[in-house]
Amino acid sequence: MHIHFWGVRGSLPSPLVSSHIKSRVTAILEQIHPADIETHEAKERFLSKLPPWLGSTVGGNTSCISVTLDDPLQVIIFDAGSGLRELGIALAQHKPKIPQYHIFFSHFHWDHIMGLPFFNPAYDPAVQVDFYSPKQDLETILARQMLPPYFPASMDMMGAKKSFHCLSEELVLYKVRISYKLMNHPGDSYSYRIDDGKYRFIYATDVALSAADFIENEENTAFFEHCDVAVIDSQYTLKEAIEKYNWGHSAFNRALDFAAHWQIKHVVLFHHEPTYDDQKLYSILHSAQSYIERIGFKGINVTLATEGLEISL
């Protein structure tokens, strides 16, 4: 199971702007010494020591991740945010061509569907695209965003073969089990779990974790417990989560409490606040790591979701 992050922001895309780039260049120049630019090796060494918010970027695209199974032609996608465009561009170059894509939707707020009209494989008549959601009107919901005056090309113009599946129970796909669970979010949002018999992966974006998610009943235990990797909504700091109560998102420390409770091994902080710059997001990661040490949680690894991040199980 290979997990790739194509879009990690929440609410709306937040690309780097000129002022961000200028401030980064200024900060880098202030750290350079003459010895750092004497040779190519010295330059590479200097660049490798830069903090990640100066030497790279978290990324500005909205929610989209892919899970590739043991067969590289078996691709499962979660959400169709603007990151789906990047996924489509990259995987369209795959040789041999990927014949079928499976896209599961957590919900249908704009930031989770806006990439679909720009998903290149969906316009290829040789490709099959399957869409999944527990919502019965899935096809209508997706087609509606591509109607005039919102978009110039209707969904009918997507030449790929399309199928729409309303989930009502656990699904077996490519010999892995995919289950879903309703979560606490305005308008509803669903988390998904992939279980290949050896590893368990959870995608849990757009959720305000509540006391109900910590109850050790049969449903929660079966879905959450002993997960190997969980991508969890952690859009806010604790202060902002309190200020934005009922907005449908979680604080990073709440996500870690949740992981400790259910013995989740690896937490990926996801669905980043669009107003946070990269330095702020890495400070949250540092705070999360410190929180784990301070509270005494053992066996939990925490990672900041960034575009291009890859995790293999």
C-alpha positions as CSV (number, residue, x, y, z in Angstrom):
1,M,0.0,0.0,0.0
2,H,1.6,3.3,-1.2
3,I,0.0,6.6,-0.1
4,H,0.7,9.8,-2.1
5,F,-0.5,13.3,-1.1
6,W,-1.6,15.5,-4.0
7,G,-3.5,18.2,-2.1
8,V,-3.4,18.9,1.7
9,R,-5.0,22.3,2.3
10,G,-8.5,22.9,3.6
11,S,-11.3,25.2,2.6
12,L,-9.7,26.7,-0.6
13,P,-6.4,26.6,-2.5
14,S,-3.7,28.7,-1.0
15,P,-0.8,29.0,-3.4
16,L,2.5,30.8,-2.6
17,V,2.5,34.5,-3.6
18,S,5.3,36.9,-4.5
19,S,5.5,38.3,-1.0
20,H,6.0,34.8,0.4
21,I,8.8,34.0,-2.0
22,K,10.5,37.4,-1.5
23,S,10.5,36.9,2.3
24,R,12.0,33.4,1.9
25,V,14.7,34.6,-0.4
26,T,15.5,37.4,2.1
27,A,15.7,35.0,5.0
28,I,17.9,32.6,3.1
29,L,20.3,35.4,2.0
30,E,20.6,36.5,5.6
31,Q,22.0,33.0,6.5
32,I,24.5,32.7,3.8
33,H,28.3,33.0,4.5
34,P,31.0,33.2,1.8
35,A,32.0,29.6,2.5
36,D,28.5,28.4,1.7
37,I,28.8,29.3,-2.0
38,E,32.5,28.4,-2.7
39,T,31.7,25.1,-4.3
40,H,28.8,23.1,-5.6
41,E,29.1,20.8,-2.6
42,A,29.0,23.7,-0.2
43,K,25.9,25.1,-1.8
44,E,24.2,21.7,-1.6
45,R,25.2,21.4,2.0
46,F,23.9,24.8,2.8
47,L,20.5,24.1,1.1
48,S,20.1,20.8,2.9
49,K,20.4,22.6,6.3
50,L,17.6,25.1,5.6
51,P,14.4,24.6,7.6
52,P,11.6,23.1,5.5
53,W,9.6,26.3,5.4
54,L,12.4,27.9,3.6
55,G,13.7,25.1,1.4
56,S,10.3,23.6,0.4
57,T,6.6,24.1,0.6
58,V,3.7,22.4,2.2
59,G,1.6,23.1,-0.9
60,G,-1.5,25.0,-1.7
61,N,-3.8,22.4,-3.3
62,T,-6.9,21.1,-1.6
63,S,-7.7,17.6,-0.4
64,C,-6.7,14.7,-2.6
65,I,-4.7,11.6,-1.8
66,S,-4.1,8.4,-3.7
67,V,-3.5,4.8,-2.4
68,T,-1.8,2.5,-4.9
69,L,-2.0,-1.2,-4.0
70,D,0.6,-3.9,-4.7
71,D,-0.3,-3.8,-8.4
72,P,0.7,-0.3,-9.6
73,L,-2.4,-0.2,-11.9
74,Q,-4.7,-0.4,-8.9
75,V,-5.3,3.1,-7.7
76,I,-7.8,4.3,-5.1
77,I,-8.4,8.1,-4.7
78,F,-9.8,9.9,-1.7
79,D,-11.5,13.3,-2.6
80,A,-11.2,15.4,-5.7
81,G,-9.9,18.7,-4.4
82,S,-7.6,20.8,-6.7
83,G,-4.8,18.3,-6.0
84,L,-6.7,15.9,-8.3
85,R,-5.5,17.9,-11.3
86,E,-1.9,17.2,-10.3
87,L,-2.7,13.5,-9.8
88,G,-4.2,13.3,-13.2
89,I,-1.3,14.9,-14.9
90,A,1.2,12.7,-13.2
91,L,-0.6,9.4,-13.5
92,A,-1.6,10.0,-17.1
93,Q,2.1,9.5,-17.9
94,H,2.1,6.1,-16.3
95,K,3.2,3.2,-18.6
96,P,1.3,1.1,-19.0
97,K,-1.8,3.3,-18.8
98,I,-3.9,3.0,-15.7
99,P,-7.2,1.7,-17.0
100,Q,-9.4,2.4,-14.1
101,Y,-9.6,5.0,-11.3
102,H,-11.8,4.7,-8.1
103,I,-12.6,8.0,-6.4
104,F,-14.2,8.1,-2.9
105,F,-15.7,11.3,-1.6
106,S,-15.7,12.3,2.1
107,H,-18.3,15.0,1.2
108,F,-19.1,17.6,-1.4
109,H,-17.9,21.0,-0.1
110,W,-16.1,22.9,-2.9
111,D,-12.6,22.2,-1.7
112,H,-13.2,18.4,-2.1
113,I,-14.7,18.4,-5.6
114,M,-13.2,21.4,-7.4
115,G,-10.5,19.3,-9.1
116,L,-12.8,16.9,-10.8
117,P,-13.5,19.1,-13.9
118,F,-9.7,19.2,-14.5
119,F,-9.0,15.5,-14.0
120,N,-7.5,14.6,-17.4
121,P,-8.0,10.9,-17.3
122,A,-11.8,11.5,-17.1
123,Y,-11.7,12.8,-20.7
124,D,-10.0,9.7,-22.0
125,P,-12.5,7.2,-23.6
126,A,-10.2,4.3,-22.9
127,V,-10.4,4.9,-19.1
128,Q,-13.0,3.8,-16.6
129,V,-13.7,6.2,-13.6
130,D,-15.8,4.9,-10.7
131,F,-17.2,7.3,-8.1
132,Y,-18.2,6.3,-4.6
133,S,-20.2,7.9,-1.7
134,P,-22.9,6.9,0.8
135,K,-24.9,9.8,-0.7
136,Q,-27.6,8.5,-3.1
137,D,-27.6,11.5,-5.4
138,L,-23.8,11.3,-6.1
139,E,-24.1,11.7,-9.9
140,T,-26.4,14.7,-9.7
141,I,-24.2,16.4,-7.1
142,L,-21.0,16.0,-9.2
143,A,-22.7,17.0,-12.5
144,R,-24.2,20.1,-11.0
145,Q,-20.8,21.9,-10.5
146,M,-20.1,21.5,-14.2
147,L,-23.3,23.1,-15.4
148,P,-23.5,26.6,-16.8
149,P,-22.8,29.2,-15.6
150,Y,-20.4,27.5,-13.2
151,F,-18.3,25.6,-15.8
152,P,-18.2,25.6,-19.7
153,A,-17.9,21.8,-20.1
154,S,-20.6,19.5,-18.7
155,M,-19.8,16.1,-17.1
156,D,-21.3,14.5,-20.2
157,M,-18.2,15.8,-22.1
158,M,-16.0,13.6,-20.0
159,G,-15.3,10.8,-22.4
160,A,-14.3,8.2,-19.9
161,K,-16.7,5.4,-18.9
162,K,-18.3,6.5,-15.7
163,S,-20.0,4.6,-12.9
164,F,-21.6,5.9,-9.7
165,H,-21.8,3.8,-6.6
166,C,-23.9,4.5,-3.6
167,L,-22.2,2.8,-0.6
168,S,-24.4,0.9,1.8
169,E,-21.9,-1.6,3.3
170,E,-18.3,-2.5,3.3
171,L,-16.8,-2.8,-0.1
172,V,-14.2,-5.3,-1.3
173,L,-12.1,-3.8,-4.1
174,Y,-8.9,-5.3,-5.5
175,K,-9.0,-7.8,-2.5
176,V,-8.9,-5.0,0.1
177,R,-11.8,-4.1,2.3
178,I,-13.0,-0.5,2.3
179,S,-15.3,0.7,4.9
180,Y,-16.7,4.1,5.8
181,K,-18.1,5.9,8.8
182,L,-20.2,9.1,9.3
183,M,-18.3,11.8,11.1
184,N,-19.2,15.1,12.8
185,H,-19.1,17.9,10.1
186,P,-21.7,20.4,8.8
187,G,-23.6,18.7,6.0
188,D,-21.9,15.3,7.0
189,S,-18.6,13.9,6.1
190,Y,-17.4,10.3,5.8
191,S,-14.1,8.8,6.9
192,Y,-12.8,5.7,5.0
193,R,-10.6,2.8,6.1
194,I,-8.6,0.5,3.9
195,D,-7.7,-2.9,5.3
196,D,-5.5,-5.2,3.1
197,G,-5.3,-7.9,5.8
198,K,-1.9,-6.7,6.9
199,Y,-2.1,-2.9,7.2
200,R,-5.0,-0.5,8.0
201,F,-5.2,3.0,6.7
202,I,-7.7,5.7,7.6
203,Y,-8.6,8.9,5.8
204,A,-10.5,11.1,8.2
205,T,-10.7,14.7,6.9
206,D,-13.2,17.3,7.8
207,V,-14.2,16.1,11.2
208,A,-14.7,17.9,14.5
209,L,-13.6,15.0,16.8
210,S,-16.1,14.8,19.6
211,A,-16.6,12.7,22.7
212,A,-18.6,10.2,20.7
213,D,-15.5,9.4,18.7
214,F,-13.8,8.2,21.8
215,I,-16.5,5.9,23.0
216,E,-15.3,2.3,23.0
217,N,-18.3,0.7,21.4
218,E,-18.2,-2.0,18.7
219,E,-18.5,0.3,15.8
220,N,-15.7,2.7,16.9
221,T,-13.4,0.0,17.9
222,A,-13.8,-1.9,14.7
223,F,-13.1,1.2,12.6
224,F,-10.4,3.1,14.5
225,E,-8.4,0.8,16.7
226,H,-4.9,-0.3,15.9
227,C,-4.7,1.6,12.6
228,D,-1.2,1.8,11.0
229,V,-1.6,5.3,9.4
230,A,-4.4,7.8,9.9
231,V,-4.8,11.0,7.9
232,I,-6.7,13.2,10.4
233,D,-8.2,16.7,10.1
234,S,-6.1,19.0,12.3
235,Q,-6.9,22.4,10.8
236,Y,-6.8,24.4,13.9
237,T,-4.8,25.2,17.0
238,L,-6.7,24.5,20.2
239,K,-7.5,28.2,20.6
240,E,-8.9,28.5,17.1
241,A,-10.9,25.2,17.5
242,I,-12.6,26.8,20.5
243,E,-13.3,30.0,18.7
244,K,-14.6,28.1,15.7
245,Y,-16.7,25.6,17.5
246,N,-19.1,23.7,15.2
247,W,-17.1,24.7,12.1
248,G,-16.4,21.0,11.6
249,H,-12.7,20.8,12.1
250,S,-10.3,19.6,14.8
251,A,-7.3,20.9,16.7
252,F,-4.0,19.1,16.2
253,N,-3.8,18.1,19.9
254,R,-7.3,16.6,19.7
255,A,-6.2,14.5,16.8
256,L,-3.3,13.2,18.9
257,D,-5.5,12.5,21.8
258,F,-7.7,10.5,19.5
259,A,-4.7,8.6,18.1
260,A,-3.5,7.7,21.5
261,H,-6.9,6.5,22.6
262,W,-7.3,4.2,19.6
263,Q,-3.6,3.1,19.5
264,I,-3.0,4.6,16.0
265,K,0.6,4.3,15.1
266,H,1.2,7.1,12.7
267,V,-0.8,10.3,12.5
268,V,-0.6,12.6,9.4
269,L,-1.9,16.1,10.2
270,F,-4.1,17.2,7.3
271,H,-6.5,19.7,5.8
272,H,-4.4,22.7,6.7
273,E,-5.8,26.1,7.4
274,P,-5.4,28.2,4.2
275,T,-4.3,31.3,6.1
276,Y,-1.4,29.5,7.7
277,D,2.0,29.9,6.0
278,D,4.5,27.1,5.9
279,Q,6.4,28.3,8.9
280,K,3.2,28.3,11.0
281,L,2.4,24.8,9.8
282,Y,5.8,23.5,10.8
283,S,5.5,25.2,14.1
284,I,2.3,23.2,14.6
285,L,4.2,20.0,13.8
286,H,6.8,20.9,16.4
287,S,4.1,21.6,18.9
288,A,2.5,18.3,18.1
289,Q,5.8,16.4,18.6
290,S,6.3,18.3,21.9
291,Y,2.7,17.5,23.0
292,I,3.3,13.7,22.4
293,E,6.5,13.9,24.6
294,R,4.9,16.0,27.3
295,I,1.7,13.9,27.6
296,G,3.7,10.7,27.5
297,F,2.1,9.1,24.4
298,K,4.3,6.3,23.3
299,G,4.5,4.7,19.9
300,I,2.9,7.5,18.0
301,N,4.7,9.0,15.0
302,V,3.3,12.3,13.7
303,T,3.9,13.8,10.2
304,L,2.8,17.0,8.5
305,A,0.9,16.3,5.3
306,T,2.7,18.0,2.4
307,E,2.2,17.8,-1.3
308,G,4.4,15.0,-2.7
309,L,4.6,13.2,0.7
310,E,4.7,9.4,0.2
311,I,4.1,6.8,2.8
312,S,4.5,3.1,2.1
313,L,3.1,0.3,4.1
